[in-house]
Amino acid sequence: MKHSNNIILLSVCAVAMAFAVAGCKKKPATDTGEEVKAVGPQFNADSAYAFCAAQCDFGPRTMNSEAHEKCAEWIAAKFKSYGCTVEKQSADLKGYDGTTLKATNIIAHYRPELTTRIVIAAHWDSRPWADNDPDSANHRKPVMAANDGASGVAVMLEVARLLGTTHPQALPKGGKTGQTSSHEGNGSEVGSPQIGIDFICFDAEDWGAPYWADVADSEDTWALGAQYWASHLPEGYEARYGVLLDMVGGQGAHFYREGFSDEYAKTIVDKLWAAARAAGYGSFFPDERGGYVTDDHLPMNKTAGIATADIIACYPECQQSSFGPTWHTINDDMAHIDKETLRAVGQTLIQVIYTEE
């Protein structure tokens, strides 16, 4: 992640945070006051945590690095093992400094035979510079990106694993889900969602211009993989809506309504926040506006025309950054990943998927 191009309304968010912490009781998920029951299998946070750690085991997944290439193969193989049809969208993209970036968007299709589809996305690359680290000596070092990258992919992989157990015919012949889980048996009991899902791992999101770059308009230097995908959609491709996951595993994270998401995809934001309440995780999703963030959802909304909401952490009381204390620092590592945050986001997605018709 990226660039916040509007100042967060700290006073409003701080008040909202206080109410969110105090009001942890599940709220009704509909305008009529009727409470929506939790549905779908239980999201396994231990499994998601392991997926996050496995990506970090490759090291920082910076563009054009060996770790980047090896992790791409691993991500694609995991989605395939859960019955998804996987394609790689490769492109040579130009960084802000003219560097040629060997980018790969990894696209995994769950139940590709279904024409009614939604998109769940996250970026998987690491920022090459820890340019927000409190120690300026670290600014040219790469970021491990446990939260800012790996966490979103980890949540998607766990959702794909659960879908593989609930729709076993999607698995390859003789295939297994691969990751053991204390909730693995839930799948056969809850049934299969009747909607197709395109999981998209965007590349080259975090090559945005650092503060030392002399770039007039740095916003276009972010989300390069998403920009490419949005302008190269297959003919006739349609999706009901999209959900972008960014920094969804950090300690102390809360997810405020991101500004562009509210403008382009308000009904989707409403759907997600209601799902969080129904799943029992409304305290993680304050029903208040955060800031406006330049992220992968912008080309999804503007270029692809797919109404997409960004689930992205907001820390209104953090002096270092509204994106949290580890954002673009060398401390964005597994020591600062919280399983409960992963669970809150993952179970919210499960709730949404299993209530689609």
Secondary structure, DSSP 8 states (H G I E B T S, - for coil): --EE-S---HHHHHHHHHHHHH--S---SSTT-------S----HHHHHHHHHHHHTT----TTSHHHHHHHHHHHHHHHHTT-EEEEEEEEEE-TTS-EEEEEEEEEEESTT-SSEEEEEEE----S--TT-SSGGGTTS----IIIIIHHHHHHHHHHHHHHHHSGGGS-TT----S--TTGGGHHHH---SSEEEEEEE-S-S----TTS--S-GGGGS-HHHHHHHTS--TT---S-EEEEES-SBTT----B-HHHHHH-HHHHHHHHHHHHHHT-GGGS-SSB---EESTHHHHHHTS---EEEEE---TT-SS-TT-TTTTSTT-SGGGB-HHHHHHHHHHHHHHHTT--
